[in-house]
Amino acid sequence: MIWLVLSLLLPFITAVACLRKERCGPWVPRLSLIGAVLQLGSAGMLMNHALEHEYVIIHVGAWAAPFGITLVADLFSAMMVLITAVIAVAVALYSMGDIDQRHTQKHYYSLIHLLLMGVNGSFLTGDLFNLYVWFEVMLLSSFVLITLSGTKDQLEGGVKYLLINILSSILFLCGVGLLYGKLGTLNMADVANMLSNHDDALLVNSSAMLLLVAFGIKSALFPFFFWLPASYHTPRVSISAIFAGLLTKVGVYALIRSYTLLFHSQFDVVQDVLLFLAGMTMLTGVFGAASHFDIKKILSFHIVSQIGYIAMGLAIGTPIAIAAAIFYTIHHILVKTNLFLIAGLIERRCGTTDLKKLGGLAKASPALALLFFIPAFSLGGIPPLSGFWAKFGVVKAGLDAQHYWLVGCALFVGVLTLYSMTKIWAEAFWKKAPAAGKEQKAASSDSLPKVMVIPCVGLALITVWLSLNPEPLLELSTKASEQLGNPQGYIKEVLGK
Amino acid sequence: MDSVILRTATRFLYPLLILLSLVVLYRGHNLPGGGFIGGLIAASAVMLRALAVGWDEIKASRILKPIALMQYGLIIACVSSLIGLAVNNVLFQAVWLPTWYLPVIGKLKLGTPIVFDIGVYMVVLGFALLCAKSLDSNNN
């Protein structure tokens, strides 16, 4: 139980400690790293507890379930908290090389840890309004982070990001307000329980749709995805990486939680919509990726198409499909964060991420090429890399449930994903280096700092391990999905009936 | 801006407003008020003084350092949640001291909720001051 509390407290304490930049000076990046490592430890213990006890539950302030705020860690939440901590360590390490004095002065480290607290809180809360509050914690810090350098393109991206997310928050609040007005409760288990004995179609459909749009915006589903490629490539790479890895997944988590718990009894209301949205999200994302020529922009569009795969798992809704969606989420967080971090290494080395200006990297730096190869082709779904198992799971679930056109769509998108990854590979690594100016040569002569390379190698190793040995994660995802498929168990545990 | 009327009025209003903010802070547990609104009242008092006598005096103050206020406020709020964890093994559970009776105020009930509110008060005060300071036209 203490581990659940620590998952929220540790990032908070780290953030507060990093606030005294004048006093701690050069210690701030180290403090942030220590905080992240401790967080990883506590997340690991939480995972352990969740495996042992199924549900770890805290009633904050000792107010019993439907009245107070409940924090719940089931297997799915614990997995998400654990993967968040892994990303936190990687990004904290990478930041030591990537973040300069100016950004540290602007409270970069505090903001990152507040963001992590918001993410963890969203994964752990069992209360709808509390989920909204954690979203706001996350959004407030991300608004500042996205515009931290204050350049023109960051402000432009930041304004788009701000406006669309405020809209999403308002819709979320409307949905929650409707539910609260009708049911008089905000506790997720209680809402789920009441809705399953409720046949007021108007109430259920309206709030289910409002939440779908709100979470759809957060997770960048079609047709609400446009803000993501417009803003994610602008901030520092460490910030982009943590956004790309975690923020959209919080939206996905909220979607999965809503439709397996809150609206589990009326899943068919949204299923058709979700199936359609999942297909369109995959397609539009990958078309966007295919048409761009900047590594960071391509990667941003890929987030959208990959979210489509996860949504497809949720939309199919069978236990195996949900398990595949969870597996996909974990795989995608690891791979996508790593790809952004590596894009940062490429930028560091060559001074640009524009494919037209890049070239010859395979010859100039074979180690970087290998490092890029693993997550890139894992994302593309080449066997035996982890992306293959993830895609295989989703596609198999689709075939089992006879959603043939969606499966066709997924396979087609897989080919296009591979195409755009090959494009990066061919342009940046294989193509002959363009007639390099003096400036570019100078940039490539200094070697990459170790603190930036280590996290990329670490994440790549985890990906390789998952690829060669997908069994444990698959088993864990299946267990988590079984738990999600049994909302009665959750309701019983939380309400204590 | 330099106005005798404003300066003289502020000399009396400032302590009164700070006192009001503390009263609002204290009654917040069961009545309208609390750390947030108390902090805002305190911040408006400080801003009034800044308008009357200028920011230099505020900046020289040892207490009114925005970032430090926010940091200590966060720490205090955090500690108040941990007291419940330490005493009753439940995060954020209220722990109350025995009720005292004081001559003027009457019943005085102190516990962790008010500690939490004090933290909020400091964070809001620090935040509002930081915003106001950044908007000050003489600030570079």
Boltz contact constraints between the chains, C-beta under 6 A:
constraints:
  - contact:
      token1: [A, 5]
      token2: [B, 91]
      max_distance: 6.0
  - contact:
      token1: [A, 16]
      token2: [B, 71]
      max_distance: 6.0
  - contact:
      token1: [A, 16]
      token2: [B, 74]
      max_distance: 6.0
  - contact:
      token1: [A, 19]
      token2: [B, 71]
      max_distance: 6.0
  - contact:
      token1: [A, 60]
      token2: [B, 91]
      max_distance: 6.0
  - contact:
      token1: [A, 60]
      token2: [B, 92]
      max_distance: 6.0
  - contact:
      token1: [A, 61]
      token2: [B, 92]
      max_distance: 6.0
  - contact:
      token1: [A, 61]
      token2: [B, 93]
      max_distance: 6.0
  - contact:
      token1: [A, 62]
      token2: [B, 90]
      max_distance: 6.0
  - contact:
      token1: [A, 62]
      token2: [B, 93]
      max_distance: 6.0
